[in-house]
Each structure stands twice: as structure tokens, then as C-alpha cells.
Amino acid sequence: MGCMTDQPARWSQATVYPDMWADPDDDPRNNEGPGPEGEPATLHDFLTGYRMTLRMKCEGLDPEQLARRSVPPSTMSLLGLVRHLAEVERDWRNWIVDGDPLPKLYGERDADFDGAVAEQAVVDAAYRDLEREQAATDAALARHPDLSERVGKDRIAVRELMLHRVEEYARHCGHADLLRECVDGRVGQ
């Protein structure tokens, strides 16, 4: 007889490769044809893929599951990650401009995670915030096509900002993998 556990069983929707999140033909991150040309397009392509991965990891979950803090004592949750990345997108714009910083979206430190509560209105607002902040940061960086250009009061290179964005999403997609598995057992790439 197997041992009893409150942990969800591991599963995947993929049928071709059972260790993948989705079958390759059904994965919206897969595209046909050659990859993007040039460094800016390549960085944006990776960023787009990680943004899509985060959304996929959150798909099909209700507010309680999205807000579940699956790895105590951490306050991290999938909803918290969505809110955190909205906050981070806004903060990156502060690195681009010379003027006064934009105010925080959610208030004090860790409010992005602490305020990730299981309410549909909070979930909806988090996704709206993320889309708006992503679009605004994309637009701000689009005004600086030279990746070597130094921007903002700290004279940070646009390339460094772009790479940091990719790194931030990649790291948090790893967290999202573990959080999702704790919520309902779904695993995969």
C-alpha cells in the first residue's frame, strides 16, 4: 500500500513528452522558421517567451490557488509573482529616466507578495497592472534602440536592462514551476 500524502500527484497535459508542460505542437512558445535577427530582437524574443511561460504556469487556477503560498515560510505565490513582476517592470522605468521615480504600485516592501490575496478582483488587477507596466517599459526601452546607450541617472546600458529583464523573468519562471507543482502537481518545461 502506498503512503498517504497531502501533496498533489505529478502530472502534465503533454502526451508526446510526459515531462513537458504542453505538447510541442500545442505550445504557443514554439514558432516555425528561423529565430530573430540581431541582438535586440533576440533579447525581446526570450523576454516574450518567459512572459508567456509565466502566464501558462498560472493558467486554469482559481484565485485561492494563485494566492497559495506553497513553500512556507515564504510569502511567494503565483499571484505574488505576477504582482512582483508588474512592480519590477515599473521600477526598471525608473532606471531609464533621469527624473523623479515612479511610485510603487503596491506600497511598502514585499507588499506585492503580502497583498496577493485570494480575491478575483486582486487577480484581475494584477494582470492588468502587469500588462500595463510591461507595455510602458517596452515603449520606454523602444526609444533607445542602441543597446550600448547609457540611460538614466546611473548611466546604465540599455543592454544591461534588457538582460536583467530576461534574467528576472527566467528566475521567476523557475519559481513558478515549483509553485505550480505544489498547487496541483502539474510539471513540465
Secondary structure, 3 states (H helix, E strand, C coil): CCCCCCCCCCECCCCCCCCCCCCHHHCCCCCCCCCCCCHHHHHHHHHHHHHHHHHHHHCCCCHHHHHCCCCCCCCCCHHHHHHHHHHHHHHHHHHHCCCCCCCCCCCCCCHHHHCCCCCHHHHHHHHHHHHHHHHHHHHHHHCCCCCCCEECCCCEEHHHHHHHHHHHHHHHHHHHHHHHHHHHCECCC
